[in-house]
Amino acid sequence: MADHSAEPDPNARVTSPMQDFTGSQALTGGVVLLIGLAIAYLVPALLL
């Protein structure tokens, strides 16, 4: 069976879920999530 991969070395390719992240980056993501949820749900609820 021939290997017809378009990537020269598929193992060298890195995707986001495989990359390491720090605790600070996770904390930043959590804060952004909370702000987004507040904007999406709390602000409209307060305007009713």
mmCIF entry with sequence, helices, sheets and N, C-alpha, C, O atoms, coordinates in Angstrom:
data_MODEL
# 
_entry.id   MODEL 
# 
_entity.id                         1 
_entity.type                       polymer 
_entity.pdbx_number_of_molecules   1 
# 
_entity_poly.entity_id                      1 
_entity_poly.type                           'polypeptide(L)' 
_entity_poly.nstd_linkage                   no 
_entity_poly.nstd_monomer                   no 
_entity_poly.pdbx_seq_one_letter_code       MADHSAEPDPNARVTSPMQDFTGSQALTGGVVLLIGLAIAYLVPALLL 
_entity_poly.pdbx_seq_one_letter_code_can   MADHSAEPDPNARVTSPMQDFTGSQALTGGVVLLIGLAIAYLVPALLL 
_entity_poly.pdbx_strand_id                 A 
# 
loop_
_entity_poly_seq.entity_id 
_entity_poly_seq.num 
_entity_poly_seq.mon_id 
_entity_poly_seq.hetero 
1 1  MET n 
1 2  ALA n 
1 3  ASP n 
1 4  HIS n 
1 5  SER n 
1 6  ALA n 
1 7  GLU n 
1 8  PRO n 
1 9  ASP n 
1 10 PRO n 
1 11 ASN n 
1 12 ALA n 
1 13 ARG n 
1 14 VAL n 
1 15 THR n 
1 16 SER n 
1 17 PRO n 
1 18 MET n 
1 19 GLN n 
1 20 ASP n 
1 21 PHE n 
1 22 THR n 
1 23 GLY n 
1 24 SER n 
1 25 GLN n 
1 26 ALA n 
1 27 LEU n 
1 28 THR n 
1 29 GLY n 
1 30 GLY n 
1 31 VAL n 
1 32 VAL n 
1 33 LEU n 
1 34 LEU n 
1 35 ILE n 
1 36 GLY n 
1 37 LEU n 
1 38 ALA n 
1 39 ILE n 
1 40 ALA n 
1 41 TYR n 
1 42 LEU n 
1 43 VAL n 
1 44 PRO n 
1 45 ALA n 
1 46 LEU n 
1 47 LEU n 
1 48 LEU n 
# 
_struct_asym.id          A 
_struct_asym.entity_id   1 
# 
loop_
_struct_conf.conf_type_id 
_struct_conf.id 
_struct_conf.pdbx_PDB_helix_id 
_struct_conf.beg_label_comp_id 
_struct_conf.beg_label_asym_id 
_struct_conf.beg_label_seq_id 
_struct_conf.pdbx_beg_PDB_ins_code 
_struct_conf.end_label_comp_id 
_struct_conf.end_label_asym_id 
_struct_conf.end_label_seq_id 
_struct_conf.pdbx_end_PDB_ins_code 
_struct_conf.beg_auth_comp_id 
_struct_conf.beg_auth_asym_id 
_struct_conf.beg_auth_seq_id 
_struct_conf.end_auth_comp_id 
_struct_conf.end_auth_asym_id 
_struct_conf.end_auth_seq_id 
_struct_conf.pdbx_PDB_helix_class 
_struct_conf.details 
_struct_conf.pdbx_PDB_helix_length 
HELX_P HELX_P1 AA1 PRO A 10 ? ALA A 12 ? PRO A 10 ALA A 12 5 ? 3  
HELX_P HELX_P2 AA2 SER A 16 ? MET A 18 ? SER A 16 MET A 18 5 ? 3  
HELX_P HELX_P3 AA3 GLY A 23 ? LEU A 37 ? GLY A 23 LEU A 37 1 ? 15 
HELX_P HELX_P4 AA4 ALA A 38 ? LEU A 42 ? ALA A 38 LEU A 42 3 ? 5  
HELX_P HELX_P5 AA5 VAL A 43 ? LEU A 47 ? VAL A 43 LEU A 47 1 ? 5  
# 
_struct_conf_type.id          HELX_P 
_struct_conf_type.criteria    ? 
_struct_conf_type.reference   ? 
# 
loop_
_atom_site.group_PDB 
_atom_site.id 
_atom_site.type_symbol 
_atom_site.label_atom_id 
_atom_site.label_alt_id 
_atom_site.label_comp_id 
_atom_site.label_asym_id 
_atom_site.label_entity_id 
_atom_site.label_seq_id 
_atom_site.pdbx_PDB_ins_code 
_atom_site.Cartn_x 
_atom_site.Cartn_y 
_atom_site.Cartn_z 
_atom_site.occupancy 
_atom_site.B_iso_or_equiv 
_atom_site.pdbx_formal_charge 
_atom_site.auth_seq_id 
_atom_site.auth_comp_id 
_atom_site.auth_asym_id 
_atom_site.auth_atom_id 
_atom_site.pdbx_PDB_model_num 
ATOM 1   N N  . MET A 1 1  ? 0.846   -1.176 0.000  1.00 0.00 ? 1  MET A N  1 
ATOM 2   C CA . MET A 1 1  ? 0.000   0.000  0.000  1.00 0.00 ? 1  MET A CA 1 
ATOM 3   C C  . MET A 1 1  ? 0.892   1.239  0.000  1.00 0.00 ? 1  MET A C  1 
ATOM 4   O O  . MET A 1 1  ? 1.788   1.365  0.834  1.00 0.00 ? 1  MET A O  1 
ATOM 5   N N  . ALA A 1 2  ? 0.648   2.133  -0.917 1.00 0.00 ? 2  ALA A N  1 
ATOM 6   C CA . ALA A 1 2  ? 1.468   3.333  -1.057 1.00 0.00 ? 2  ALA A CA 1 
ATOM 7   C C  . ALA A 1 2  ? 1.022   4.402  -0.068 1.00 0.00 ? 2  ALA A C  1 
ATOM 8   O O  . ALA A 1 2  ? -0.157  4.508  0.271  1.00 0.00 ? 2  ALA A O  1 
ATOM 9   N N  . ASP A 1 3  ? 1.981   5.181  0.381  1.00 0.00 ? 3  ASP A N  1 
ATOM 10  C CA . ASP A 1 3  ? 1.690   6.292  1.279  1.00 0.00 ? 3  ASP A CA 1 
ATOM 11  C C  . ASP A 1 3  ? 1.563   7.567  0.449  1.00 0.00 ? 3  ASP A C  1 
ATOM 12  O O  . ASP A 1 3  ? 2.556   8.061  -0.084 1.00 0.00 ? 3  ASP A O  1 
ATOM 13  N N  . HIS A 1 4  ? 0.349   8.099  0.337  1.00 0.00 ? 4  HIS A N  1 
ATOM 14  C CA . HIS A 1 4  ? 0.098   9.273  -0.491 1.00 0.00 ? 4  HIS A CA 1 
ATOM 15  C C  . HIS A 1 4  ? -0.180  10.506 0.361  1.00 0.00 ? 4  HIS A C  1 
ATOM 16  O O  . HIS A 1 4  ? -0.959  11.372 -0.035 1.00 0.00 ? 4  HIS A O  1 
ATOM 17  N N  . SER A 1 5  ? 0.443   10.586 1.509  1.00 0.00 ? 5  SER A N  1 
ATOM 18  C CA . SER A 1 5  ? 0.228   11.712 2.404  1.00 0.00 ? 5  SER A CA 1 
ATOM 19  C C  . SER A 1 5  ? 0.752   13.004 1.782  1.00 0.00 ? 5  SER A C  1 
ATOM 20  O O  . SER A 1 5  ? 1.827   13.018 1.182  1.00 0.00 ? 5  SER A O  1 
ATOM 21  N N  . ALA A 1 6  ? -0.009  14.084 1.927  1.00 0.00 ? 6  ALA A N  1 
ATOM 22  C CA . ALA A 1 6  ? 0.419   15.384 1.412  1.00 0.00 ? 6  ALA A CA 1 
ATOM 23  C C  . ALA A 1 6  ? 1.484   16.007 2.309  1.00 0.00 ? 6  ALA A C  1 
ATOM 24  O O  . ALA A 1 6  ? 2.272   16.839 1.860  1.00 0.00 ? 6  ALA A O  1 
ATOM 25  N N  . GLU A 1 7  ? 1.506   15.605 3.565  1.00 0.00 ? 7  GLU A N  1 
ATOM 26  C CA . GLU A 1 7  ? 2.500   16.121 4.504  1.00 0.00 ? 7  GLU A CA 1 
ATOM 27  C C  . GLU A 1 7  ? 3.819   15.390 4.311  1.00 0.00 ? 7  GLU A C  1 
ATOM 28  O O  . GLU A 1 7  ? 3.829   14.163 4.221  1.00 0.00 ? 7  GLU A O  1 
ATOM 29  N N  . PRO A 1 8  ? 4.939   16.116 4.245  1.00 0.00 ? 8  PRO A N  1 
ATOM 30  C CA . PRO A 1 8  ? 6.228   15.437 4.125  1.00 0.00 ? 8  PRO A CA 1 
ATOM 31  C C  . PRO A 1 8  ? 6.518   14.560 5.344  1.00 0.00 ? 8  PRO A C  1 
ATOM 32  O O  . PRO A 1 8  ? 7.009   13.442 5.194  1.00 0.00 ? 8  PRO A O  1 
ATOM 33  N N  . ASP A 1 9  ? 6.223   15.051 6.539  1.00 0.00 ? 9  ASP A N  1 
ATOM 34  C CA . ASP A 1 9  ? 6.408   14.278 7.767  1.00 0.00 ? 9  ASP A CA 1 
ATOM 35  C C  . ASP A 1 9  ? 5.204   14.532 8.668  1.00 0.00 ? 9  ASP A C  1 
ATOM 36  O O  . ASP A 1 9  ? 5.191   15.521 9.402  1.00 0.00 ? 9  ASP A O  1 
ATOM 37  N N  . PRO A 1 10 ? 4.192   13.663 8.632  1.00 0.00 ? 10 PRO A N  1 
ATOM 38  C CA . PRO A 1 10 ? 2.972   13.904 9.418  1.00 0.00 ? 10 PRO A CA 1 
ATOM 39  C C  . PRO A 1 10 ? 3.232   14.005 10.920 1.00 0.00 ? 10 PRO A C  1 
ATOM 40  O O  . PRO A 1 10 ? 2.465   14.655 11.629 1.00 0.00 ? 10 PRO A O  1 
ATOM 41  N N  . ASN A 1 11 ? 4.295   13.379 11.418 1.00 0.00 ? 11 ASN A N  1 
ATOM 42  C CA . ASN A 1 11 ? 4.584   13.435 12.851 1.00 0.00 ? 11 ASN A CA 1 
ATOM 43  C C  . ASN A 1 11 ? 5.149   14.787 13.269 1.00 0.00 ? 11 ASN A C  1 
ATOM 44  O O  . ASN A 1 11 ? 5.137   15.116 14.455 1.00 0.00 ? 11 ASN A O  1 
ATOM 45  N N  . ALA A 1 12 ? 5.639   15.567 12.331 1.00 0.00 ? 12 ALA A N  1 
ATOM 46  C CA . ALA A 1 12 ? 6.199   16.878 12.650 1.00 0.00 ? 12 ALA A CA 1 
ATOM 47  C C  . ALA A 1 12 ? 5.113   17.938 12.780 1.00 0.00 ? 12 ALA A C  1 
ATOM 48  O O  . ALA A 1 12 ? 5.365   19.025 13.298 1.00 0.00 ? 12 ALA A O  1 
ATOM 49  N N  . ARG A 1 13 ? 3.927   17.631 12.320 1.00 0.00 ? 13 ARG A N  1 
ATOM 50  C CA . ARG A 1 13 ? 2.831   18.597 12.364 1.00 0.00 ? 13 ARG A CA 1 
ATOM 51  C C  . ARG A 1 13 ? 2.288   18.685 13.790 1.00 0.00 ? 13 ARG A C  1 
ATOM 52  O O  . ARG A 1 13 ? 2.057   17.659 14.430 1.00 0.00 ? 13 ARG A O  1 
ATOM 53  N N  . VAL A 1 14 ? 2.086   19.900 14.285 1.00 0.00 ? 14 VAL A N  1 
ATOM 54  C CA . VAL A 1 14 ? 1.596   20.107 15.646 1.00 0.00 ? 14 VAL A CA 1 
ATOM 55  C C  . VAL A 1 14 ? 0.260   20.829 15.566 1.00 0.00 ? 14 VAL A C  1 
ATOM 56  O O  . VAL A 1 14 ? 0.131   21.843 14.880 1.00 0.00 ? 14 VAL A O  1 
ATOM 57  N N  . THR A 1 15 ? -0.727  20.301 16.268 1.00 0.00 ? 15 THR A N  1 
ATOM 58  C CA . THR A 1 15 ? -2.032  20.953 16.327 1.00 0.00 ? 15 THR A CA 1 
ATOM 59  C C  . THR A 1 15 ? -2.261  21.490 17.735 1.00 0.00 ? 15 THR A C  1 
ATOM 60  O O  . THR A 1 15 ? -1.578  21.087 18.677 1.00 0.00 ? 15 THR A O  1 
ATOM 61  N N  . SER A 1 16 ? -3.200  22.379 17.873 1.00 0.00 ? 16 SER A N  1 
ATOM 62  C CA . SER A 1 16 ? -3.409  23.069 19.143 1.00 0.00 ? 16 SER A CA 1 
ATOM 63  C C  . SER A 1 16 ? -3.628  22.145 20.343 1.00 0.00 ? 16 SER A C  1 
ATOM 64  O O  . SER A 1 16 ? -3.002  22.371 21.379 1.00 0.00 ? 16 SER A O  1 
ATOM 65  N N  . PRO A 1 17 ? -4.472  21.127 20.263 1.00 0.00 ? 17 PRO A N  1 
ATOM 66  C CA . PRO A 1 17 ? -4.669  20.296 21.452 1.00 0.00 ? 17 PRO A CA 1 
ATOM 67  C C  . PRO A 1 17 ? -3.398  19.588 21.925 1.00 0.00 ? 17 PRO A C  1 
ATOM 68  O O  . PRO A 1 17 ? -3.330  19.150 23.073 1.00 0.00 ? 17 PRO A O  1 
ATOM 69  N N  . MET A 1 18 ? -2.396  19.469 21.060 1.00 0.00 ? 18 MET A N  1 
ATOM 70  C CA . MET A 1 18 ? -1.174  18.777 21.433 1.00 0.00 ? 18 MET A CA 1 
ATOM 71  C C  . MET A 1 18 ? -0.158  19.712 22.080 1.00 0.00 ? 18 MET A C  1 
ATOM 72  O O  . MET A 1 18 ? 0.804   19.244 22.689 1.00 0.00 ? 18 MET A O  1 
ATOM 73  N N  . GLN A 1 19 ? -0.351  21.015 21.960 1.00 0.00 ? 19 GLN A N  1 
ATOM 74  C CA . GLN A 1 19 ? 0.631   21.960 22.474 1.00 0.00 ? 19 GLN A CA 1 
ATOM 75  C C  . GLN A 1 19 ? 0.464   22.137 23.980 1.00 0.00 ? 19 GLN A C  1 
ATOM 76  O O  . GLN A 1 19 ? -0.650  22.118 24.502 1.00 0.00 ? 19 GLN A O  1 
ATOM 77  N N  . ASP A 1 20 ? 1.592   22.308 24.664 1.00 0.00 ? 20 ASP A N  1 
ATOM 78  C CA . ASP A 1 20 ? 1.556   22.548 26.101 1.00 0.00 ? 20 ASP A CA 1 
ATOM 79  C C  . ASP A 1 20 ? 1.046   23.956 26.378 1.00 0.00 ? 20 ASP A C  1 
ATOM 80  O O  . ASP A 1 20 ? 1.198   24.854 25.550 1.00 0.00 ? 20 ASP A O  1 
ATOM 81  N N  . PHE A 1 21 ? 0.439   24.143 27.550 1.00 0.00 ? 21 PHE A N  1 
ATOM 82  C CA . PHE A 1 21 ? 0.027   25.465 27.980 1.00 0.00 ? 21 PHE A CA 1 
ATOM 83  C C  . PHE A 1 21 ? 0.330   25.593 29.461 1.00 0.00 ? 21 PHE A C  1 
ATOM 84  O O  . PHE A 1 21 ? 0.403   24.600 30.185 1.00 0.00 ? 21 PHE A O  1 
ATOM 85  N N  . THR A 1 22 ? 0.504   26.823 29.895 1.00 0.00 ? 22 THR A N  1 
ATOM 86  C CA . THR A 1 22 ? 0.860   27.082 31.285 1.00 0.00 ? 22 THR A CA 1 
ATOM 87  C C  . THR A 1 22 ? -0.397  27.317 32.115 1.00 0.00 ? 22 THR A C  1 
ATOM 88  O O  . THR A 1 22 ? -1.489  27.499 31.576 1.00 0.00 ? 22 THR A O  1 
ATOM 89  N N  . GLY A 1 23 ? -0.229  27.309 33.411 1.00 0.00 ? 23 GLY A N  1 
ATOM 90  C CA . GLY A 1 23 ? -1.343  27.603 34.304 1.00 0.00 ? 23 GLY A CA 1 
ATOM 91  C C  . GLY A 1 23 ? -1.855  29.016 34.118 1.00 0.00 ? 23 GLY A C  1 
ATOM 92  O O  . GLY A 1 23 ? -3.051  29.273 34.251 1.00 0.00 ? 23 GLY A O  1 
ATOM 93  N N  . SER A 1 24 ? -0.950  29.932 33.810 1.00 0.00 ? 24 SER A N  1 
ATOM 94  C CA . SER A 1 24 ? -1.339  31.316 33.572 1.00 0.00 ? 24 SER A CA 1 
ATOM 95  C C  . SER A 1 24 ? -2.222  31.433 32.337 1.00 0.00 ? 24 SER A C  1 
ATOM 96  O O  . SER A 1 24 ? -3.192  32.191 32.331 1.00 0.00 ? 24 SER A O  1 
ATOM 97  N N  . GLN A 1 25 ? -1.888  30.681 31.292 1.00 0.00 ? 25 GLN A N  1 
ATOM 98  C CA . GLN A 1 25 ? -2.706  30.698 30.078 1.00 0.00 ? 25 GLN A CA 1 
ATOM 99  C C  . GLN A 1 25 ? -4.078  30.082 30.347 1.00 0.00 ? 25 GLN A C  1 
ATOM 100 O O  . GLN A 1 25 ? -5.083  30.555 29.815 1.00 0.00 ? 25 GLN A O  1 
ATOM 101 N N  . ALA A 1 26 ? -4.128  29.039 31.160 1.00 0.00 ? 26 ALA A N  1 
ATOM 102 C CA . ALA A 1 26 ? -5.413  28.424 31.501 1.00 0.00 ? 26 ALA A CA 1 
ATOM 103 C C  . ALA A 1 26 ? -6.259  29.386 32.330 1.00 0.00 ? 26 ALA A C  1 
ATOM 104 O O  . ALA A 1 26 ? -7.472  29.472 32.139 1.00 0.00 ? 26 ALA A O  1 
ATOM 105 N N  . LEU A 1 27 ? -5.621  30.105 33.246 1.00 0.00 ? 27 LEU A N  1 
ATOM 106 C CA . LEU A 1 27 ? -6.335  31.088 34.058 1.00 0.00 ? 27 LEU A CA 1 
ATOM 107 C C  . LEU A 1 27 ? -6.888  32.212 33.186 1.00 0.00 ? 27 LEU A C  1 
ATOM 108 O O  . LEU A 1 27 ? -8.026  32.642 33.375 1.00 0.00 ? 27 LEU A O  1 
ATOM 109 N N  . THR A 1 28 ? -6.096  32.683 32.242 1.00 0.00 ? 28 THR A N  1 
ATOM 110 C CA . THR A 1 28 ? -6.553  33.722 31.316 1.00 0.00 ? 28 THR A CA 1 
ATOM 111 C C  . THR A 1 28 ? -7.756  33.232 30.516 1.00 0.00 ? 28 THR A C  1 
ATOM 112 O O  . THR A 1 28 ? -8.720  33.974 30.327 1.00 0.00 ? 28 THR A O  1 
ATOM 113 N N  . GLY A 1 29 ? -7.705  31.998 30.051 1.00 0.00 ? 29 GLY A N  1 
ATOM 114 C CA . GLY A 1 29 ? -8.836  31.433 29.316 1.00 0.00 ? 29 GLY A CA 1 
ATOM 115 C C  . GLY A 1 29 ? -10.083 31.340 30.174 1.00 0.00 ? 29 GLY A C  1 
ATOM 116 O O  . GLY A 1 29 ? -11.188 31.600 29.696 1.00 0.00 ? 29 GLY A O  1 
ATOM 117 N N  . GLY A 1 30 ? -9.917  30.972 31.436 1.00 0.00 ? 30 GLY A N  1 
ATOM 118 C CA . GLY A 1 30 ? -11.057 30.896 32.350 1.00 0.00 ? 30 GLY A CA 1 
ATOM 119 C C  . GLY A 1 30 ? -11.682 32.254 32.599 1.00 0.00 ? 30 GLY A C  1 
ATOM 120 O O  . GLY A 1 30 ? -12.905 32.382 32.653 1.00 0.00 ? 30 GLY A O  1 
ATOM 121 N N  . VAL A 1 31 ? -10.840 33.274 32.752 1.00 0.00 ? 31 VAL A N  1 
ATOM 122 C CA . VAL A 1 31 ? -11.345 34.637 32.963 1.00 0.00 ? 31 VAL A CA 1 
ATOM 123 C C  . VAL A 1 31 ? -12.103 35.115 31.728 1.00 0.00 ? 31 VAL A C  1 
ATOM 124 O O  . VAL A 1 31 ? -13.173 35.711 31.846 1.00 0.00 ? 31 VAL A O  1 
ATOM 125 N N  . VAL A 1 32 ? -11.555 34.858 30.558 1.00 0.00 ? 32 VAL A N  1 
ATOM 126 C CA . VAL A 1 32 ? -12.234 35.239 29.310 1.00 0.00 ? 32 VAL A CA 1 
ATOM 127 C C  . VAL A 1 32 ? -13.568 34.511 29.193 1.00 0.00 ? 32 VAL A C  1 
ATOM 128 O O  . VAL A 1 32 ? -14.560 35.096 28.758 1.00 0.00 ? 32 VAL A O  1 
ATOM 129 N N  . LEU A 1 33 ? -13.596 33.241 29.576 1.00 0.00 ? 33 LEU A N  1 
ATOM 130 C CA . LEU A 1 33 ? -14.845 32.471 29.554 1.00 0.00 ? 33 LEU A CA 1 
ATOM 131 C C  . LEU A 1 33 ? -15.886 33.094 30.478 1.00 0.00 ? 33 LEU A C  1 
ATOM 132 O O  . LEU A 1 33 ? -17.040 33.266 30.086 1.00 0.00 ? 33 LEU A O  1 
ATOM 133 N N  . LEU A 1 34 ? -15.484 33.434 31.699 1.00 0.00 ? 34 LEU A N  1 
ATOM 134 C CA . LEU A 1 34 ? -16.431 34.025 32.649 1.00 0.00 ? 34 LEU A CA 1 
ATOM 135 C C  . LEU A 1 34 ? -16.957 35.375 32.171 1.00 0.00 ? 34 LEU A C  1 
ATOM 136 O O  . LEU A 1 34 ? -18.141 35.672 32.331 1.00 0.00 ? 34 LEU A O  1 
ATOM 137 N N  . ILE A 1 35 ? -16.091 36.185 31.591 1.00 0.00 ? 35 ILE A N  1 
ATOM 138 C CA . ILE A 1 35 ? -16.536 37.478 31.056 1.00 0.00 ? 35 ILE A CA 1 
ATOM 139 C C  . ILE A 1 35 ? -17.513 37.265 29.902 1.00 0.00 ? 35 ILE A C  1 
ATOM 140 O O  . ILE A 1 35 ? -18.522 37.965 29.805 1.00 0.00 ? 35 ILE A O  1 
ATOM 141 N N  . GLY A 1 36 ? -17.220 36.311 29.036 1.00 0.00 ? 36 GLY A N  1 
ATOM 142 C CA . GLY A 1 36 ? -18.119 36.014 27.920 1.00 0.00 ? 36 GLY A CA 1 
ATOM 143 C C  . GLY A 1 36 ? -19.475 35.515 28.384 1.00 0.00 ? 36 GLY A C  1 
ATOM 144 O O  . GLY A 1 36 ? -20.508 35.907 27.841 1.00 0.00 ? 36 GLY A O  1 
ATOM 145 N N  . LEU A 1 37 ? -19.470 34.644 29.395 1.00 0.00 ? 37 LEU A N  1 
ATOM 146 C CA . LEU A 1 37 ? -20.743 34.147 29.928 1.00 0.00 ? 37 LEU A CA 1 
ATOM 147 C C  . LEU A 1 37 ? -21.536 35.267 30.592 1.00 0.00 ? 37 LEU A C  1 
ATOM 148 O O  . LEU A 1 37 ? -22.760 35.322 30.467 1.00 0.00 ? 37 LEU A O  1 
ATOM 149 N N  . ALA A 1 38 ? -20.848 36.154 31.292 1.00 0.00 ? 38 ALA A N  1 
ATOM 150 C CA . ALA A 1 38 ? -21.534 37.282 31.925 1.00 0.00 ? 38 ALA A CA 1 
ATOM 151 C C  . ALA A 1 38 ? -22.178 38.177 30.876 1.00 0.00 ? 38 ALA A C  1 
ATOM 152 O O  . ALA A 1 38 ? -23.315 38.618 31.042 1.00 0.00 ? 38 ALA A O  1 
ATOM 153 N N  . ILE A 1 39 ? -21.453 38.442 29.802 1.00 0.00 ? 39 ILE A N  1 
ATOM 154 C CA . ILE A 1 39 ? -22.007 39.282 28.732 1.00 0.00 ? 39 ILE A CA 1 
ATOM 155 C C  . ILE A 1 39 ? -23.185 38.587 28.065 1.00 0.00 ? 39 ILE A C  1 
ATOM 156 O O  . ILE A 1 39 ? -24.186 39.229 27.746 1.00 0.00 ? 39 ILE A O  1 
ATOM 157 N N  . ALA A 1 40 ? -23.072 37.284 27.852 1.00 0.00 ? 40 ALA A N  1 
ATOM 158 C CA . ALA A 1 40 ? -24.110 36.556 27.115 1.00 0.00 ? 40 ALA A CA 1 
ATOM 159 C C  . ALA A 1 40 ? -25.370 36.322 27.938 1.00 0.00 ? 40 ALA A C  1 
ATOM 160 O O  . ALA A 1 40 ? -26.468 36.293 27.382 1.00 0.00 ? 40 ALA A O  1 
ATOM 161 N N  . TYR A 1 41 ? -25.233 36.152 29.263 1.00 0.00 ? 41 TYR A N  1 
ATOM 162 C CA . TYR A 1 41 ? -26.395 35.765 30.060 1.00 0.00 ? 41 TYR A CA 1 
ATOM 163 C C  . TYR A 1 41 ? -26.798 36.790 31.121 1.00 0.00 ? 41 TYR A C  1 
ATOM 164 O O  . TYR A 1 41 ? -27.984 37.074 31.282 1.00 0.00 ? 41 TYR A O  1 
ATOM 165 N N  . LEU A 1 42 ? -25.837 37.340 31.836 1.00 0.00 ? 42 LEU A N  1 
ATOM 166 C CA . LEU A 1 42 ? -26.192 38.243 32.930 1.00 0.00 ? 42 LEU A CA 1 
ATOM 167 C C  . LEU A 1 42 ? -26.662 39.602 32.437 1.00 0.00 ? 42 LEU A C  1 
ATOM 168 O O  . LEU A 1 42 ? -27.660 40.123 32.935 1.00 0.00 ? 42 LEU A O  1 
ATOM 169 N N  . VAL A 1 43 ? -25.975 40.177 31.483 1.00 0.00 ? 43 VAL A N  1 
ATOM 170 C CA . VAL A 1 43 ? -26.359 41.503 30.986 1.00 0.00 ? 43 VAL A CA 1 
ATOM 171 C C  . VAL A 1 43 ? -27.772 41.478 30.392 1.00 0.00 ? 43 VAL A C  1 
ATOM 172 O O  . VAL A 1 43 ? -28.577 42.342 30.740 1.00 0.00 ? 43 VAL A O  1 
ATOM 173 N N  . PRO A 1 44 ? -28.108 40.529 29.514 1.00 0.00 ? 44 PRO A N  1 
ATOM 174 C CA . PRO A 1 44 ? -29.497 40.498 29.011 1.00 0.00 ? 44 PRO A CA 1 
ATOM 175 C C  . PRO A 1 44 ? -30.527 40.263 30.120 1.00 0.00 ? 44 PRO A C  1 
ATOM 176 O O  . PRO A 1 44 ? -31.627 40.814 30.068 1.00 0.00 ? 44 PRO A O  1 
ATOM 177 N N  . ALA A 1 45 ? -30.179 39.450 31.122 1.00 0.00 ? 45 ALA A N  1 
ATOM 178 C CA . ALA A 1 45 ? -31.118 39.196 32.219 1.00 0.00 ? 45 ALA A CA 1 
ATOM 179 C C  . ALA A 1 45 ? -31.348 40.464 33.038 1.00 0.00 ? 45 ALA A C  1 
ATOM 180 O O  . ALA A 1 45 ? -32.457 40.690 33.523 1.00 0.00 ? 45 ALA A O  1 
ATOM 181 N N  . LEU A 1 46 ? -30.331 41.282 33.196 1.00 0.00 ? 46 LEU A N  1 
ATOM 182 C CA . LEU A 1 46 ? -30.475 42.527 33.949 1.00 0.00 ? 46 LEU A CA 1 
ATOM 183 C C  . LEU A 1 46 ? -31.273 43.572 33.178 1.00 0.00 ? 46 LEU A C  1 
ATOM 184 O O  . LEU A 1 46 ? -31.854 44.476 33.779 1.00 0.00 ? 46 LEU A O  1 
ATOM 185 N N  . LEU A 1 47 ? -31.307 43.456 31.861 1.00 0.00 ? 47 LEU A N  1 
ATOM 186 C CA . LEU A 1 47 ? -32.034 44.423 31.041 1.00 0.00 ? 47 LEU A CA 1 
ATOM 187 C C  . LEU A 1 47 ? -33.524 44.110 30.936 1.00 0.00 ? 47 LEU A C  1 
ATOM 188 O O  . LEU A 1 47 ? -34.293 44.928 30.429 1.00 0.00 ? 47 LEU A O  1 
ATOM 189 N N  . LEU A 1 48 ? -33.933 42.950 31.403 1.00 0.00 ? 48 LEU A N  1 
ATOM 190 C CA . LEU A 1 48 ? -35.360 42.592 31.318 1.00 0.00 ? 48 LEU A CA 1 
ATOM 191 C C  . LEU A 1 48 ? -36.188 43.302 32.354 1.00 0.00 ? 48 LEU A C  1 
ATOM 192 O O  . LEU A 1 48 ? -37.403 43.108 32.412 1.00 0.00 ? 48 LEU A O  1 
# 
